[in-house]
């Protein structure tokens, strides 16, 4: 084999080419590609000994560690499907996901398992629980088999089921900020094509060291593994408590690539960075929302030799666009153009293409388009739709429809083809007859340098339709002067965009499991408090 077609091929190929090269670092320990590949083979034998069939689901409820990576890639090598569960999720959320996708085997730890005891009895498809650090497991009468990680990996050698690249590889559950989480089904082809595309424009090589700071249950977090392994690079696993922990590891491990979400970058931009980081940090990449311009400016001042990559993606299609570093000075608010091997359209509601600078829905077509939402026909039909027959590349003689991801995000494309994010359709605020994006308001608030973090949202108002409410935290080490902030807003915004009220809170603001500021929870809680008074 000379190329990777299946997810676990990414590791197998690098193990063949450079067996002694380091694949993973966790704390003070490292693992070579040869050892990682052998552990995956051992995991496959263990899973096959349990009798799991092709396509059955394996849930992984662990922090970032070697076993998490082995189980994820080992599940696909066995012909099964891995379901990464964010370690921040509570028992009820874990139980819902495990029931929703009929999890057959759970990989967890002795410390985490007691947290799930109240919900496991309702997981009727669960047959096996594997504990990664158990010394001894007492026998029990439960229909669920309990075994240790080392027992699983010491099973007689067996091959995995036959798999092709259009088979399921993973189910990644969204954060569920607007209801129960949805399981996005991704194929081997989706994930491998994504790894190759992202690694190509980030120019990842075997000499890179990538920091995995985001949750591996988040598509951008797992991408640090896939892009790194495709390039034969080293990936450092980090479960950080404070933003300073990220800086320490960047410095200690001589990290060359960092990908994070805006809330983490906002916090990092307020800290003092070790002077030497920019000498080895080749790039930093943003995903999961637009980075405030002030934050981008502060990071670039701290990292003068480091290239910024501004990216846009969605779990349903993995990654969609990026802005090359050479364009950042000219258009810092842009999300760029389509990544390699993808096409991004901006369409009106009738499916026709938008004119330059006309707002429309971002639509993603190509090899990265996922397989839909698990067991949810209605939501799948809302997001995954056939492309109009007039779409470029869709000739009239093609009789089989092509499904694309209709993102629900409003963007515009300028005359040179660069895209600009406006907002999510379900988050747009309608005030005084105007449609206002919350990110547009937040961008101005960050530009004042009078706040730490913020979130904007619309609340019902008798005459305005919606009033703009803001929740903000003070900047590091000082107080927030709301009068001065509102005065700045009046100078920098049209009157209809000025917040009606600013609620000051101590930071940081709450995050959803993927590390993004949880706008939905903050707005819901604020509205409930107002209703109670």
N, C-alpha and C positions, 0 to 999 in steps of 0.2 A: 504493500500500500504506500502510495506517495502523497496522499492528501487526506484530510480529515473530512468525513461525511457525517459521522455520528459524534455525539457530544464527548464521549469518553475517548474518541480518537485523538482529541486535542492533547491529552496527556500521553497516550501511547506513542504518538508521533514524536513528541519531545523526548520521551524516554528512550526511543530508538536512536535519535540523533545525538543526544547529550545525556546519557544515563546518570552521570555523576553531578550534573548541574543541579543547583538548589531550586526546588519548586515552591516550597512553603517555608515560612518562618512563623513560629508562634511562641512568643516570649523569648526564652533563651534557647529554644530547640528549633532545628531545621530538618527538613525532609527532602531527599533528592527525588528527581523524576523517576528513577528506577524503583526506589522504595515506595513512592506514591502509586506507581503503576502496579506493583506487586500487591500492595494493600487493596487496591481496587479489585484485582483478580481474586484475592482471598475473600473479599466481601461478596463477590458474585457467587462463589462456591457456597458461602453461608446462606445467602438468600435462596439459592436453588435448592439447598438441603431442606429449607422450610416449606418447599412446595409452592412458592409463589408463581403465578401464571403470568404470561406476557401481558403487559399493560396494567398490572395491579399496582396500587399506590402505596408508597413508602413515605411516611411523614417523618420529618427530622425536626425535633424540638430541642435545639442546643444553641449555645453561644458559638461564636466563631472559634473553631479549633480543628485539629487535623481530622478528627473523626467526622466532623460535619462535611468536610470536603470529600473524604473517602466515600461516605454514604451517598452524597449527592451524585457523584459521577459513577459510583458503583451501582446505584439503582438503575441507571440507564444502561450500563454495561450488562446487567442481568436481564435486560428487556423489560424492566418495570418503569415506573414513573415516580420521580421524587417530588415531594410536597414540602418545601421549606417553610417552617413556622417561625415567625419572628419571636425571639425569646422574650420580647416585651409583652406579648399577648398574655391575657389572663385565661384561666381554665375554661370559662364559658366560650370564649372566642376560639380556643384550640378545639374544644369539643365540637363546636358547630362545623368547623372546617373538616375535621376528621369524619364526621357523619356525612357531610355534604359530598365528599368525594370518595366515600367508602374505603377509608384507609385500612389496609390489611396488616401492615407492620409499622410500629412506632420505634424510632431511634431516639433515646433521651438519656438523661443521667440520673443517678440515684438521688441527687439533690432536687431535680426538677419533677421527678415522678410523683412525689407526694402532693404537689400542687394540682396534679391532674386527677387524683383519685376520685373527686366528686363527679367527674364527667365521663370517666372511662366505661362505666357500666352501660351507658347509653350508646356507646360506639359499638354497635352490634356486629360490624364487619371486622373488627380488630381481632387478630388471632395471635400476634406475637409482639412482645415488648423487649427491646434490646437496650441494656444499660451500659454506657461506655466506661464507667469507672466503678462498677460494683465488684466487691471482693467475693461475696458469697450471697446467693439468692436462696432464701428458704423455700422449700416446696409448698405448694398451695393447691387448693381444689378449683381454682379459677379456670374457666375455659381458655383463658389467654396464657400462652406459653411465655415464661420469663427466662431470659438467658443473658449471659455476659457478652460484652463486645469481643473479648478474646476467644470465647467459645465459638462465636459466630465465625470468626476469621480462621479458626483451626478446623473447619469442616473439610471433608474430602473434596478433592478438586472436581469441579464441574464447570462446563461452559454456560454462558447465558443463552437466553432465547434468541432466535434470529430476529433482527431488527433492521428496518430500513429508515431512510432519513425523513420520511413523511410520517413516521410513527410519533406518538406522544413521547416527550422527554420529561416535561415538568408541568406542574400546575402552580402558578404564582397567584396568591390571593391578594387582591387590593385591600387597602386599609379599611374600607367600609365606612367612610366618613358620612355617606348618605344612605345608610342602611346596612344590611348584611353584606359581608365581603363577597366579592365575585371572584371565582377561580378562572384566571386566564390560562388557557391551555396552549403550550408552546411545543413545537415539534423539534426534533434534532436539527432539521434544516433551518428552522428559525434561529436557533441558538448558535449554530456553527456559522451561518451566514452573518449573523450579527457580530460574532467574535472577529471574523476576517475583515468585515467592513470597518469596525471601530479601530482595530489594530492597524489598519492600513493608513487611516488619516492621522492617528496619533503617532504613527511611525514607531510602534513598539518593536523592540528587538530583544534578543536573549540577554543583552546587557542591562535591561531595565529592572528596577525594583518597584513594584506597585504596592500602594497601601490600600488594603481592604478595610476601610473605615465604616462604610455603609452596611446596613443589614444584608445578609445574603439572600433573604426572602424578597428583597427589592431588586428589580431587574437590573438597575444600574450598579447595585452592589455585587450581584453575581457576575456581572460583566467584567469586574476586575479579575475574576478567576479565568473566565473564558478567553479574554484578550491576552492575559498574561501567559496562560498555558499555550495558546496558539503561537505566541512569539518565543516560547521557551524561556520566559522571564521568571523572576522570583516574585512571589506575592507574600506580603507580610499581613498576617491576620491580627486585627486590633479590636478589642472590646473596650472602648474608652469610656471613662466616667466624666471627664472634663475636657474642654477644648485644648487645655495645656498638654494633656496626654498625647494628643495628636501631634503637636509640635515636637514633643520629646522624641517620639518614634520617628518622625520625619528626619530629625537630626541624627539620632543614633543609628538608624538603619540605612542612611544615605539614600533615601527614597527618591526615585526619579519621576514618578507619576502619581498625582493625587486627584481623585474624583470625589466630589462632595456635593451637597445640596446647599442652597442659599442660606438657610438658618445657621449652618455650621460655619460657612464662610463669613457671615456677619459677625459671629463671635470671634473667629480667628483674626479678623481684621482689626479688632480692638485690642489685641495682645501684642506684646513685643516678641518678634521672631528671632531665633538664633541667627546670627549674621551669616553663617556659612550655608544655610539651607539653599539659597538661590544658586550656589555653585554646583549643586548636584540635582536639584529639583528641576527637571527638564520642562515639565508642564503641570499646570493645574487645570482641571476641567470641571465645569459647572453643569448640573442637570437638576431636574425636579422643580423647575420654576426659574423665572428671570432673576439674575443677580442684580441687586441695586447698583447703580453706577458708582455711587460713593464707595461701596464695598469693593467693587472692581478696581477703582482708582487706588484705594488704600493698599490692596493686595499687590498691585503692580509696583507701587512705590517700595514695598518691602521685598519684592522679588523681581528686581530689574532684569535678571538674566533668564527668567522663567516665562515660557509661552502660555498665554491664557487660551483655553478652548471653551467657547460658550455653546452648549448643546441643548437640544430639545428632544424629548422622547416620551413615549407612553408605553405602559406594560403591554398593551394589546399589539404593539408592533416593535417593541424593544427600543429602538433608537431611530429618529427620523432625520434630524438636521444637525449641522454644526457650523460654526463660524470660524474660518481659518484665523489664526493669530494675526496675520498680516492685515486683516480687515477690521480689527478691533478698534483702532484709533479712528477710523472713518465712520464706523457704524456700531458703536458699543451696545446699542439697544437691539441689535438684530440677533435672530437665532440662526442666521446663515442660510445655507441651501441644503438640499438633500444629501445624505451620506452616500458613499458608494453603494451601488446595487440596490438603490431605492428610488422611487419617484414620488415627489410631493406635489399634490394639486391643491389649488384654492378654488373652491366651488361655491356657487350660489345654491339656494335651497332647491331650485329646479334641476340641479346637476350641471349647469353650464359653467364654464370657467369665468372667474372674476377678471375684471380689467385691472391694470396696474393701480395699486393703492386702494382698491375697493375691498372692504372687509368681507371675508368669506370663511367657510369651514375648511380646516386643514384635513386633507384626505391622503392617506399613505397607501401606496401600492407596491408590491414586490415580494421578495423572498422572505422578508421579516414579518409579514402579516401573520398573526397567530391563528390558532384553530378555533377561536370562539371562546365563550364562557362555558365552563363545565356545567352540564345538566341544566342549562337555562336558555331555552329557545327564544324567549321574548327579548331578553337583554342582548343576546347575540344578534338577533335580527335588527335591533336598534343601532348597533355599533358596526357590525360587519355586513356590508351591503354590496350588491353587484354594482360595478362601475357602469356609468352611462355608456351606451354604445358609441357615443361621439367622442369618448376619451381618446387622446392620442395614443397610438399603440394598439387600440382595440378595433381592428378592421372588421367590416360588416360580415365577412365570411366566417368569423369565429362564432360558433354557436354555443359553446359552453361559457357561461358567465364567469367573470373574474371578481372575486370578493376583495374588497379593500376595507381599510379601517377608516371610518368616519369619526374623527377624534372628538367632536363636540367642542373643540377649541376654535376661537375666532382669531384669524391672522390676516395680514395683508402682505402683498408682494410688491416691491418697488419696481421701477422700470428696468433695473439691472438684475432682477430675479432674486434679490435677497428678501427673506421673510422676517416679519415682525409680529411678535405675540401680542394680542390685544387682551384676551381674557377667555375664561371658560364661560360657555353660554349660561350655565346654571349659576354662575357667580356674578354676572354682570349686574350692576346697580342701575336703576332707572330713577333719576331724580330731576325734577323740574323739566321733564320732557327730554332729557339727555340720557344716553347710555354711557355709563362710566365704568371702566375696568378698575377693580380694587388694586391691582398691581400698579396702575397709573398713579393712583393716590399715594400708595406706599412709596413709590419711587421718589416723589417730591418730598415726602416726610424724611426719608433717609438722607436726601440731599441737604436738608437743613443742618445735619450733624447734631441735632438737639435730642435725639432719641437713641435707644439701644436697638430694640426690635419693635415691630408694629404689625398690625393686621387691620384691614379695613373691610367693612361689610355694610350692606344696606339693611335698614329697618323700616317698617311701614310708617308712613307719615300722612296725616290727613290732607295736607295741601301739596306737598312735594312729590307724593307718590312713594318715594323712599328717601329717608335722610341717611347721610353717610356717617357711620359710627366708626371710631378708631379706638383700638386698645393698644397702648404703647408702654414700653419700659424705659426707665432712665438710661442715659449712657453710662458706661462703666465709670464708677467712682464719683458720680455727681447726681444732681436732682433734675427732674424734668419740669421745666417752666412751661405750663400749658398756654399761658397768655402769649409768651414769646413765640411759641410754636404756631399758634393760630395766626398771629400777626405775620409770620413768615409765609404761612399758607395763603393768606390773602394777597401777599405780594407776588407769589409764584403760581397761583392757580386762578382759573376763572371762578367766579362766585359760586357757580353750581357745583364745583368740585370741593369746595372748602368743607371740612368735616363739621357736622353739627355739634359733635361732642367728642372729647378725648378722655378716655378712661385710663388712668395711670396705674400700672401694676409693677410689682417687683418682678425682675426677670429670673430666669428666661421664661418665655411663653411656652405653653405645652406643645409638644410635638405629637404627630401621629407615629405609628410604628416605623415609618420609612424616614423619619427625621425631619419632615416638613412641618412648619407651623400649622397647627390644627385649626384652620379658619372655621370649619363647620362647628366644631365643639365650642369654640370661643363665642361664636355668634349665638348659638343655641342657648348656652349658659347665660349670656348677657340678656337675651330676650326673656328668658324664664325669670331672672332676677327682677327685671322691670315689671313683669306681670304680677309678681308677688308683692310689690310695694304699693 
